[in-house]
Amino acid sequence: MVNGFPWDAFGANLAIAAGASLAVLLTTFGLALVKGVHRIVDVAWGAAFAAVALASFATAAAGGHGNGTRQVLLTALTVVWGLRLAVHIGRRGAGHGEDPRYAKMLAKARGNPSLYALRMVYLLQAALVWLVSLPIQAGQYVSAAPGALTYLGVLLWGTGVLFESVGDLQLHRFTSDPANKGRVMDRGLWSWTRHPNYFGDFCVWWGLFLVAAGDWAVAALCVVSPLVMSYLLIWGSGKRLLERHMAGRPGYAEYARRVSGFLPRPPRG
């Protein structure tokens, strides 16, 4: 134990968390081969984080490490977020064929498309889950009692889940109405930000970081995780790619002029 933090035990947890993430993604890969579609990997994203949280909680608790309240908070918040997301994506994709993103990717593959998907989708996502979940893993080993920063993190997490769940529900109701076919969703939270779900995800991961950050060394180590997630959401595979896909839709340019690209604010007139 160095500076009050059990680095050796945490190091062992890193390997266990990697195994949990890899197990979920490899299982999903096998299911994808059976079903003939790779879109189900999106369901595994949230489920893999839940698996890492549960594995880390069990490992830390078994070793007598960490603060029980912080451990329960981190685990419960991650599992609730991860399973909600997995169920939502699973329901949204039920009965549909391959996701156009994966179809386009696999069409460019050289050699065996399944092995290409394994490398470029499943193993990559397993590694990202492991990296982004560092606060969830490390926070299980922080012995300091929760303080104001912890509960500020819970509040930020709650704000994020609210934006994600309400935004997803509003979009589902909008797209389920045949009268809205071809139209741009610009109601509810979608009139304040063009990406309430991505903004919600942003809040969730910075919130979990604050819940975990009861030790300065842990905070310094783990801040890379919300930074990576923020990059992915805003400049990586989230907002940037979706807006490129939506750019040619009638009315989207006007919608983008009126509504914030990420942080919520009242729409311009």
Disulfide bonds with the S-S distance in Angstrom:
none
